[in-house]
Structures are given as structure tokens and as C-alpha cells.
Amino acid sequence: MSDQLSLSDAPDEPQLHDLVPPDEPQLHDLVPFVAGDRIFAVFAEQVEGTAEAMMRAALPNAPPAVLGVVCMRGRMITVLDPIAVLNGETFVWPASLPAVIALRGDEQLALAAQSFRDTITIAAEDIQPTSQINDDGFESAVLGIARYGGEEITVLRVDRLFAAAVRRKERRRRRI
């Protein structure tokens, strides 16, 4: 007989939603950043880290939303342009990216930014959901729009960023 405790034998731990009374708002920490003339944000728990002045290596034949790769904490991470991911418009980024937000996950992605800001906390109901399907029929990488400090912040879905970046290239390829 084994003395090891399996996951199924572990006592049920309280979940976050169990600890927050129903009349209390559910709060989220966001990491806001600036790209172009827009402010974007991702959930803080999805951020691995941030860095400034990162030299990128371009990838040949990459979609416009893929700016290249950077070495961050000993890992090669694919950097995406958040503007191009959303609407296909390319922003002119310098070879040395002003700021990079590395994301957690197996895809090893990061987002390019002109600057990033301090973490903010907002209530879940302050994020106004947007359409989850784009005009082109694909799932959107935008979760919703939040307003904070008089500014409109586009909250991104990390789990849809790469698919949105690659889809833009595929869509263009079919039109040629």
C-alpha cells in the first residue's frame, strides 16, 4: 500500500469564489501597456515578466503581427504586435523594442509595447465584453473594454493571441 497522497485524496481547498462574499465584486489585477495610440491590458496572473529595451530578431515570412523573437530569462520568446493582432494594421516598431510583456503559457509569447504601467485592480463588471467573433468570423483576441482613470483599456485574451496573429496572415494569403 502506498503512503503517497493522490490528487483525488487531497482535501478540497477553498476556491477564490468561495472566499468572496456574493455581494462583494470580483476583482482582477491588470497589467496595462501602451502600443500606438491605444492602451491594452492583460490579466496580471498571465504575465511572466516585463523588460525594457529588448533587441528582437526578425523571423522570415512571419505574419505582420509577429515582430520576431527576443531572449528573455534564457528563453526565446515570440513577440507579437498587439495592434496588428487586433486589426492587421502594422505599427512601425524599432529594432530595439521599448518594452516587452512576457506571457505565461506553453506558447512562449510576449507582447510589444511602447511602455507598460503599474498594475491596476478593477472589478470584473467594469470590463464591458465585446463580440467574441470578429467580422471575419474568427474568435476575437479581445475580452472586453475597461475604463480606468478616464482612459479606455482594451483587455486581451492571452489564449487567443497566437491564433489571431497567424490567422491574419492566412486570411491575406487566400486573397492573393
Accessible surface in RSA format (square Angstrom, percent):
REM  Atomic radii and reference values for relative SASA: ProtOr
REM  Chains: A
REM  Algorithm: Lee & Richards
REM  Probe-radius: 1.40
REM  Slices: 20
REM RES _ NUM      All-atoms   Total-Side   Main-Chain    Non-polar    All polar
REM                ABS   REL    ABS   REL    ABS   REL    ABS   REL    ABS   REL
RES MET A   1   239.47 124.0 152.78 101.1  86.69 206.4 131.34 111.7 108.14 143.3
RES SER A   2    81.69  69.0  51.33  68.5  30.36  69.9  52.18 111.1  29.51  41.3
RES ASP A   3   151.44 106.1 113.07 112.5  38.36  90.7  42.89 100.9 108.55 108.3
RES GLN A   4   159.12  89.0 135.92  99.3  23.20  55.2  47.95 102.1 111.17  84.3
RES LEU A   5   124.16  69.1  92.82  66.4  31.33  78.8  94.44  66.3  29.72  80.0
RES SER A   6    54.76  46.3  44.73  59.7  10.04  23.1  50.69 107.9   4.07   5.7
RES LEU A   7   171.60  95.6 154.32 110.4  17.28  43.4 154.99 108.8  16.61  44.7
RES SER A   8   105.43  89.1  64.77  86.4  40.65  93.7  59.11 125.9  46.31  64.9
RES ASP A   9    90.57  63.4  65.59  65.3  24.98  59.1  17.64  41.5  72.93  72.7
RES ALA A  10    42.39  39.0  30.17  46.6  12.22  27.8  30.17  42.5  12.22  32.4
RES PRO A  11   104.56  76.2  89.02  81.1  15.54  56.5 100.09  82.6   4.47  27.8
RES ASP A  12   147.43 103.3 115.13 114.6  32.30  76.4  39.29  92.5 108.15 107.9
RES GLU A  13   133.72  76.8 121.29  91.8  12.43  29.6  35.87  69.4  97.86  79.9
RES PRO A  14    90.40  65.9  67.90  61.9  22.50  81.8  74.34  61.4  16.07  99.8
RES GLN A  15    98.91  55.3  96.80  70.7   2.10   5.0  24.54  52.2  74.37  56.4
RES LEU A  16   117.91  65.7 108.98  78.0   8.92  22.4 110.41  77.5   7.50  20.2
RES HIS A  17   137.11  74.9 116.85  81.2  20.26  51.8  93.23  96.1  43.88  51.1
RES ASP A  18    90.88  63.7  56.08  55.8  34.81  82.3  22.76  53.6  68.12  67.9
RES LEU A  19   118.59  66.0  91.64  65.6  26.94  67.7  95.20  66.9  23.38  62.9
RES VAL A  20    44.76  29.5  36.93  33.4   7.83  18.9  38.02  33.0   6.74  18.3
RES PRO A  21    70.04  51.0  62.43  56.9   7.61  27.7  68.98  56.9   1.06   6.6
RES PRO A  22   143.40 104.5 104.46  95.2  38.94 141.6 117.51  97.0  25.89 160.9
RES ASP A  23   125.85  88.2  90.02  89.6  35.83  84.7  50.86 119.7  74.99  74.8
RES GLU A  24    92.00  52.8  81.87  61.9  10.12  24.1  12.25  23.7  79.75  65.1
RES PRO A  25    60.72  44.3  48.20  43.9  12.52  45.5  55.56  45.9   5.16  32.1
RES GLN A  26    92.13  51.5  88.45  64.6   3.68   8.8  24.41  52.0  67.72  51.4
RES LEU A  27   102.67  57.2  82.23  58.8  20.44  51.4  82.44  57.9  20.24  54.5
RES HIS A  28    41.79  22.8  38.19  26.5   3.60   9.2  26.39  27.2  15.40  17.9
RES ASP A  29    61.99  43.4  57.90  57.6   4.09   9.7   5.31  12.5  56.68  56.5
RES LEU A  30     0.00   0.0   0.00   0.0   0.00   0.0   0.00   0.0   0.00   0.0
RES VAL A  31    13.27   8.7  13.27  12.0   0.00   0.0  13.27  11.5   0.00   0.0
RES PRO A  32     2.50   1.8   2.50   2.3   0.00   0.0   2.50   2.1   0.00   0.0
RES PHE A  33     0.00   0.0   0.00   0.0   0.00   0.0   0.00   0.0   0.00   0.0
RES VAL A  34    29.59  19.5  29.59  26.8   0.00   0.0  29.59  25.7   0.00   0.0
RES ALA A  35     0.00   0.0   0.00   0.0   0.00   0.0   0.00   0.0   0.00   0.0
RES GLY A  36    19.15  23.6   0.00   N/A  19.15  23.6   8.58  23.5  10.57  23.7
RES ASP A  37   143.41 100.5 103.31 102.8  40.10  94.8  51.36 120.9  92.06  91.8
RES ARG A  38    80.50  33.8  76.33  38.9   4.16   9.9  33.26  45.5  47.23  28.6
RES ILE A  39    21.90  12.5  19.44  14.5   2.47   5.9  19.44  14.0   2.47   6.7
RES PHE A  40     0.00   0.0   0.00   0.0   0.00   0.0   0.00   0.0   0.00   0.0
RES ALA A  41     0.00   0.0   0.00   0.0   0.00   0.0   0.00   0.0   0.00   0.0
RES VAL A  42     0.00   0.0   0.00   0.0   0.00   0.0   0.00   0.0   0.00   0.0
RES PHE A  43    26.05  13.0  26.05  16.1   0.00   0.0  26.05  15.8   0.00   0.0
RES ALA A  44    29.08  26.7  20.70  31.9   8.37  19.1  20.95  29.5   8.13  21.5
RES GLU A  45   110.59  63.5  93.88  71.0  16.71  39.8  65.40 126.5  45.19  36.9
RES GLN A  46    53.40  29.9  52.40  38.3   0.99   2.4  15.68  33.4  37.71  28.6
RES VAL A  47    17.97  11.8  11.17  10.1   6.81  16.4  11.17   9.7   6.81  18.5
RES GLU A  48    69.17  39.7  53.66  40.6  15.51  36.9   4.60   8.9  64.57  52.7
RES GLY A  49    10.25  12.6   0.00   N/A  10.25  12.6  10.25  28.1   0.00   0.0
RES THR A  50    51.96  37.0  32.15  32.6  19.80  47.2  10.11  13.6  41.85  63.3
RES ALA A  51    21.87  20.1  14.76  22.8   7.11  16.2  21.87  30.8   0.00   0.0
RES GLU A  52   125.16  71.9 106.34  80.4  18.82  44.8  27.11  52.4  98.05  80.1
RES ALA A  53    72.38  66.6  53.29  82.2  19.09  43.4  53.83  75.8  18.55  49.1
RES MET A  54    29.43  15.2  28.31  18.7   1.12   2.7  14.44  12.3  14.99  19.9
RES MET A  55   127.88  66.2 112.63  74.5  15.25  36.3 101.42  86.2  26.46  35.1
RES ARG A  56    58.26  24.5  40.26  20.5  18.01  42.9   5.56   7.6  52.70  31.9
RES ALA A  57    55.83  51.3  48.25  74.5   7.59  17.3  54.87  77.3   0.96   2.6
RES ALA A  58    80.75  74.2  57.80  89.2  22.95  52.2  57.87  81.5  22.88  60.6
RES LEU A  59    71.58  39.9  60.09  43.0  11.49  28.9  60.13  42.2  11.46  30.8
RES PRO A  60   117.12  85.4  90.56  82.5  26.56  96.6 102.42  84.6  14.69  91.3
RES ASN A  61   132.36  91.3 106.08 102.5  26.28  63.3  33.02  79.5  99.34  96.0
RES ALA A  62    32.18  29.6   6.91  10.7  25.27  57.5  11.30  15.9  20.88  55.3
RES PRO A  63    16.51  12.0  15.39  14.0   1.12   4.1  15.39  12.7   1.12   7.0
RES PRO A  64    42.01  30.6  24.49  22.3  17.52  63.7  37.07  30.6   4.94  30.7
RES ALA A  65     0.83   0.8   0.41   0.6   0.42   1.0   0.41   0.6   0.42   1.1
RES VAL A  66    17.22  11.3   6.75   6.1  10.47  25.2   6.75   5.9  10.47  28.4
RES LEU A  67    18.36  10.2  13.30   9.5   5.06  12.7  15.95  11.2   2.41   6.5
RES GLY A  68     0.00   0.0   0.00   N/A   0.00   0.0   0.00   0.0   0.00   0.0
RES VAL A  69    24.61  16.2  23.53  21.3   1.08   2.6  23.53  20.4   1.08   2.9
RES VAL A  70     1.66   1.1   0.00   0.0   1.66   4.0   1.66   1.4   0.00   0.0
RES CYS A  71    74.50  56.4  59.06  65.9  15.45  36.3  25.89  65.6  48.62  52.4
RES MET A  72    11.06   5.7   8.26   5.5   2.80   6.7  10.70   9.1   0.35   0.5
RES ARG A  73   164.82  69.2 119.70  61.0  45.13 107.4  73.57 100.5  91.25  55.3
RES GLY A  74    72.73  89.7   0.00   N/A  72.73  89.7  33.32  91.4  39.40  88.2
RES ARG A  75    82.74  34.7  78.43  40.0   4.31  10.3  51.21  70.0  31.53  19.1
RES MET A  76   109.45  56.7  96.33  63.8  13.12  31.2  84.65  72.0  24.81  32.9
RES ILE A  77     1.46   0.8   1.46   1.1   0.00   0.0   1.46   1.1   0.00   0.0
RES THR A  78    29.67  21.1  29.20  29.6   0.46   1.1   4.43   5.9  25.24  38.2
RES VAL A  79     0.00   0.0   0.00   0.0   0.00   0.0   0.00   0.0   0.00   0.0
RES LEU A  80     0.18   0.1   0.18   0.1   0.00   0.0   0.18   0.1   0.00   0.0
RES ASP A  81     0.81   0.6   0.81   0.8   0.00   0.0   0.00   0.0   0.81   0.8
RES PRO A  82     0.26   0.2   0.00   0.0   0.26   0.9   0.17   0.1   0.09   0.5
RES ILE A  83    16.94   9.6  16.94  12.6   0.00   0.0  16.94  12.2   0.00   0.0
RES ALA A  84     0.67   0.6   0.46   0.7   0.21   0.5   0.46   0.7   0.21   0.5
RES VAL A  85     1.65   1.1   0.35   0.3   1.30   3.1   0.35   0.3   1.30   3.5
RES LEU A  86    27.02  15.0  11.55   8.3  15.47  38.9  13.10   9.2  13.91  37.4
RES ASN A  87    63.70  43.9  42.41  41.0  21.29  51.3  28.58  68.8  35.12  33.9
RES GLY A  88    13.87  17.1   0.00   N/A  13.87  17.1   5.23  14.3   8.64  19.4
RES GLU A  89   111.76  64.2 105.62  79.9   6.15  14.6  40.43  78.2  71.34  58.2
RES THR A  90    90.56  64.4  63.60  64.5  26.96  64.3  31.80  42.7  58.77  88.8
RES PHE A  91    61.47  30.8  49.53  30.7  11.94  31.1  53.45  32.4   8.02  23.0
RES VAL A  92   138.97  91.4 122.84 111.2  16.13  38.9 127.00 110.4  11.96  32.4
RES TRP A  93    13.75   5.5   0.37   0.2  13.39  31.4   0.37   0.2  13.39  21.7
RES PRO A  94    69.35  50.5  56.56  51.6  12.79  46.5  68.87  56.9   0.48   3.0
RES ALA A  95    61.42  56.5  50.18  77.4  11.24  25.6  52.73  74.3   8.70  23.0
RES SER A  96    43.02  36.4  36.22  48.3   6.80  15.7  27.29  58.1  15.73  22.0
RES LEU A  97     0.00   0.0   0.00   0.0   0.00   0.0   0.00   0.0   0.00   0.0
RES PRO A  98    49.17  35.8  33.02  30.1  16.15  58.7  42.09  34.8   7.07  44.0
RES ALA A  99     1.85   1.7   1.85   2.8   0.00   0.0   1.85   2.6   0.00   0.0
RES VAL A 100     0.00   0.0   0.00   0.0   0.00   0.0   0.00   0.0   0.00   0.0
RES ILE A 101     0.00   0.0   0.00   0.0   0.00   0.0   0.00   0.0   0.00   0.0
RES ALA A 102     1.21   1.1   1.21   1.9   0.00   0.0   1.21   1.7   0.00   0.0
RES LEU A 103     2.41   1.3   1.07   0.8   1.35   3.4   1.07   0.7   1.35   3.6
RES ARG A 104   129.38  54.3 115.80  59.0  13.58  32.3  40.12  54.8  89.26  54.1
RES GLY A 105    50.81  62.7   0.00   N/A  50.81  62.7  34.97  96.0  15.84  35.5
RES ASP A 106   148.99 104.4 118.49 117.9  30.49  72.1  40.20  94.6 108.78 108.5
RES GLU A 107    95.73  55.0  73.93  55.9  21.80  51.9  45.62  88.2  50.11  40.9
RES GLN A 108    70.17  39.2  68.51  50.1   1.66   4.0  10.14  21.6  60.03  45.5
RES LEU A 109     5.87   3.3   4.23   3.0   1.64   4.1   4.23   3.0   1.64   4.4
RES ALA A 110     0.04   0.0   0.00   0.0   0.04   0.1   0.00   0.0   0.04   0.1
RES LEU A 111     0.02   0.0   0.02   0.0   0.00   0.0   0.02   0.0   0.00   0.0
RES ALA A 112     0.00   0.0   0.00   0.0   0.00   0.0   0.00   0.0   0.00   0.0
RES ALA A 113     0.00   0.0   0.00   0.0   0.00   0.0   0.00   0.0   0.00   0.0
RES GLN A 114    71.40  39.9  57.62  42.1  13.78  32.8  18.94  40.3  52.46  39.8
RES SER A 115    51.85  43.8  48.46  64.7   3.39   7.8  38.65  82.3  13.20  18.5
RES PHE A 116    60.55  30.3  38.56  23.9  21.99  57.2  38.56  23.4  21.99  62.9
RES ARG A 117    94.24  39.6  80.70  41.1  13.55  32.3  41.89  57.3  52.35  31.7
RES ASP A 118   126.68  88.7 116.77 116.2   9.91  23.4  35.94  84.6  90.75  90.5
RES THR A 119    74.33  52.9  48.40  49.1  25.94  61.8  25.73  34.6  48.61  73.5
RES ILE A 120    19.36  11.0  15.88  11.8   3.47   8.4  19.36  13.9   0.00   0.0
RES THR A 121    69.50  49.4  50.03  50.7  19.46  46.4  30.88  41.5  38.62  58.4
RES ILE A 122     8.83   5.0   3.97   3.0   4.86  11.7   8.83   6.4   0.00   0.0
RES ALA A 123    12.79  11.8  10.95  16.9   1.84   4.2  10.95  15.4   1.84   4.9
RES ALA A 124    32.52  29.9  24.16  37.3   8.36  19.0  24.68  34.8   7.83  20.7
RES GLU A 125   110.93  63.7  90.57  68.5  20.36  48.5  66.59 128.8  44.34  36.2
RES ASP A 126    68.28  47.8  61.85  61.6   6.43  15.2   9.67  22.8  58.61  58.5
RES ILE A 127    16.91   9.6  10.06   7.5   6.85  16.5  10.06   7.2   6.85  18.6
RES GLN A 128    95.79  53.6  95.72  70.0   0.07   0.2  33.65  71.6  62.14  47.1
RES PRO A 129   110.59  80.6  87.02  79.3  23.57  85.7  87.66  72.4  22.93 142.5
RES THR A 130    46.39  33.0  33.19  33.7  13.19  31.4  40.70  54.7   5.69   8.6
RES SER A 131    82.47  69.7  58.26  77.8  24.21  55.8  54.22 115.5  28.25  39.6
RES GLN A 132    60.30  33.7  55.29  40.4   5.00  11.9  51.06 108.7   9.24   7.0
RES ILE A 133    94.20  53.6  84.61  63.0   9.59  23.1  84.61  60.9   9.59  26.0
RES ASN A 134    39.72  27.4  29.00  28.0  10.72  25.8  12.60  30.3  27.12  26.2
RES ASP A 135   163.44 114.5 121.82 121.3  41.62  98.4  44.62 105.0 118.83 118.5
RES ASP A 136    42.66  29.9  11.83  11.8  30.83  72.9  23.57  55.5  19.09  19.0
RES GLY A 137    53.14  65.5   0.00   N/A  53.14  65.5  28.07  77.0  25.07  56.2
RES PHE A 138    82.39  41.2  79.89  49.5   2.50   6.5  82.39  49.9   0.00   0.0
RES GLU A 139    92.55  53.1  84.56  64.0   7.99  19.0  23.38  45.2  69.17  56.5
RES SER A 140     7.46   6.3   7.46   9.9   0.00   0.0   0.88   1.9   6.57   9.2
RES ALA A 141     2.32   2.1   0.25   0.4   2.07   4.7   0.25   0.3   2.07   5.5
RES VAL A 142    18.02  11.9  18.02  16.3   0.00   0.0  18.02  15.7   0.00   0.0
RES LEU A 143    48.74  27.1  48.57  34.7   0.17   0.4  48.57  34.1   0.17   0.5
RES GLY A 144     0.00   0.0   0.00   N/A   0.00   0.0   0.00   0.0   0.00   0.0
RES ILE A 145    29.23  16.6  29.18  21.7   0.05   0.1  29.18  21.0   0.05   0.1
RES ALA A 146     0.06   0.1   0.00   0.0   0.06   0.1   0.06   0.1   0.00   0.0
RES ARG A 147   145.52  61.1 127.49  65.0  18.03  42.9  62.86  85.9  82.66  50.1
RES TYR A 148    97.38  45.5  92.71  52.7   4.67  12.1  58.42  43.9  38.96  48.0
RES GLY A 149    72.95  90.0   0.00   N/A  72.95  90.0  39.92 109.5  33.03  74.0
RES GLY A 150    87.50 107.9   0.00   N/A  87.50 107.9  43.49 119.3  44.01  98.6
RES GLU A 151    65.08  37.4  59.78  45.2   5.30  12.6  27.82  53.8  37.25  30.4
RES GLU A 152    97.19  55.8  80.72  61.1  16.47  39.2  23.23  44.9  73.96  60.4
RES ILE A 153     2.82   1.6   2.82   2.1   0.00   0.0   2.82   2.0   0.00   0.0
RES THR A 154     4.18   3.0   4.18   4.2   0.00   0.0   0.33   0.4   3.85   5.8
RES VAL A 155     0.00   0.0   0.00   0.0   0.00   0.0   0.00   0.0   0.00   0.0
RES LEU A 156     0.37   0.2   0.34   0.2   0.03   0.1   0.34   0.2   0.03   0.1
RES ARG A 157    60.06  25.2  56.29  28.7   3.77   9.0   9.82  13.4  50.25  30.5
RES VAL A 158    16.03  10.5  15.80  14.3   0.24   0.6  15.80  13.7   0.24   0.6
RES ASP A 159    94.77  66.4  63.36  63.1  31.42  74.3  46.07 108.4  48.70  48.6
RES ARG A 160    36.66  15.4  35.91  18.3   0.75   1.8  12.52  17.1  24.15  14.6
RES LEU A 161     0.15   0.1   0.15   0.1   0.00   0.0   0.15   0.1   0.00   0.0
RES PHE A 162    78.80  39.4  78.39  48.6   0.41   1.1  78.39  47.5   0.41   1.2
RES ALA A 163    66.67  61.3  55.83  86.2  10.84  24.7  62.42  87.9   4.25  11.3
RES ALA A 164     1.65   1.5   1.19   1.8   0.46   1.1   1.22   1.7   0.43   1.1
RES ALA A 165     0.00   0.0   0.00   0.0   0.00   0.0   0.00   0.0   0.00   0.0
RES VAL A 166    48.02  31.6  48.02  43.5   0.00   0.0  48.02  41.7   0.00   0.0
RES ARG A 167    18.64   7.8  14.34   7.3   4.30  10.2  14.16  19.4   4.48   2.7
RES ARG A 168    15.85   6.7  15.16   7.7   0.69   1.6   1.78   2.4  14.07   8.5
RES LYS A 169    45.05  22.0  44.54  27.3   0.51   1.2  32.24  29.0  12.81  13.6
RES GLU A 170    67.22  38.6  66.96  50.7   0.25   0.6  27.20  52.6  40.01  32.7
RES ARG A 171    50.11  21.0  49.85  25.4   0.26   0.6  14.86  20.3  35.25  21.4
RES ARG A 172    82.01  34.4  81.14  41.4   0.86   2.1  50.56  69.1  31.45  19.1
RES ARG A 173   127.58  53.6 116.57  59.4  11.01  26.2  55.55  75.9  72.03  43.7
RES ARG A 174   163.03  68.5 130.33  66.4  32.69  77.8  78.71 107.6  84.32  51.1
RES ARG A 175   178.43  74.9 141.56  72.2  36.87  87.8  60.12  82.2 118.30  71.7
RES ILE A 176   182.43 103.8 124.84  93.0  57.59 138.8 150.02 108.0  32.41  87.9
END  Absolute sums over single chains surface
CHAIN  1 A    10431.5       8182.6       2249.0       5762.3       4669.2
END  Absolute sums over all chains
TOTAL         10431.5       8182.6       2249.0       5762.3       4669.2
